[in-house]
Structure formats: structure tokens, C-alpha cells
Amino acid sequence: MSVETLLRPPSLVDAVCQRLAGLARSGQEGDDGWLPTERELSVQLGVSRSVVREAAKRLELQGLVEIHHGLGIRAVECLHKPIAGAVELQVPDPAERLRQLVEVRLMIEPANARAAALRASPPQIEALHAAHQALVKASDAESAVTADLDFHGAIAAASGNRIALLLVSTLSELLRASVARSHRRVTTAAAIKQHAQILAAIVRRDANGAAKAMERHLLAARTDLGLEAKGQTTNSI
């Protein structure tokens, strides 16, 4: 792709995609998540209904909206759907999929923890404490998994990097499968202890300590899953 292509102004459909995504994010849709009708959007944005329709289709593929024929367009938060489907096609073996997911997490999440230690605001620190306490108080596997994922999502948010947060969000469905399997294989107590170490490092603004604690946590998760790094023996899961 040339520099000229990168600097080219967005097409009309691209521009409408951005406007529709903005409407969905800013809460201008109704309480039930429905955006204005196709006709209303056409008038509001000053474009044809076919342009609105094409833009909506693109956003649906990205997991940002759902199109319900005869009803309209609804804002959703399903960023995980496109990547989860693609990953299952590209990496069909479940064990290999989990191994590669841990590799990706090791690339991203220690850096998220490092950045969170440097950038987290007081409300973001409170959100991390809340997510950790939810894991401590979890009474069943499902709530433990949700609290576990919320903690990692809160770290991504506290990193101050929107792209990092989006990456974690798009991996949410794959992460849920991985975390659920890990909680089934070992006690939740291990995750609580490891999360506490990560949180403590972030609270004391210890960037290196937070990154190392996150790396240890993910390496332990890989062991819990019965996986090894590429080139080493992989146990059956």
C-alpha cells in the first residue's frame, strides 16, 4: 500500500461507517440499542439509503452492529465474533489454538500491565480492585471466569492504549474458553494469588514488577492448560 493510498480521504461509505460507529459508541441510539431507521439515518447524514446500508453491513462484519431485516440496525458489542470465527478456521485444532492464544497474550498483556502501572487513573485502580474482589468472592465457575476476564480487561483499559483494549476485547470469546479450561484444571485460588501480585505492582506504580507478574501469571496459565511453548512437548488437554 502506497503512502498516497494511506493519505487518501475516506470514501463516502467509510465516512458513514465512522458516523454510525460514533452513534453506537456515544449512546445516541435508543435505550434498547436501536439506531435510527435507515431512512432517518439517510436524512441525518445526507446520503442515500444504499450508502447507509453498505456502511451498516461493514460494521456488522466488524461486530459493531446487528442488522435485523424489517426491524433496523442495533448497536452491539460483539468485536470477538469476526476474529473468533477466523481463528477457528485458520487454527482448527483446539490445543494448538490455545497454545497460540497464550503466545499472543504473552506478547500483549505484560506490556498492558507495565503501561497500567504508569498510567492508571484512580478510578481505573478502583475498577481493578473491584474486578479482583469479584474473583475473590466468586461462588461458581462462571462468575470466576467473568471476574478473571474483567480483571484483564480493566488492565487493558488502564494501559491508556485504545488499540490494546480493542485487541483484548476482540479476543474475549477465545479468552473465555482458555480461562474457563484453566479454572477447571486448577483451583481459582492460584489465579487470585497471581492477580493480587499484578494488582499490587500496578498500585505501587512498579512497571517492571507488573509486567513480570503478568508474565508469570500467563506462564502459569499455560502450564495449567497442559501446554508448552512451540518446540516443546505438548500434553493432551
Protein Blocks (a to p, Z undefined) as FASTA:
>chain_A
ZZklmmpccdfklmmmmmmmmmmmnopacfkopacdfklmmmmnopafklmmmmmmmmmm
nopaccdehiaccddddfkmmmmmmmmmmmmblklmmmmmmmmmmmmmmmmmmmmmmmoc
fklmmmmmmmmmmmmmpcbfklmmmmmmmmmmmmmmmnopaklmmmmmmmmmmmmmmmmm
mmmmpcfklmmmmmmmmmmmmmnopaklmmmmmmmmmmmmmmmnopacehiacddZZ
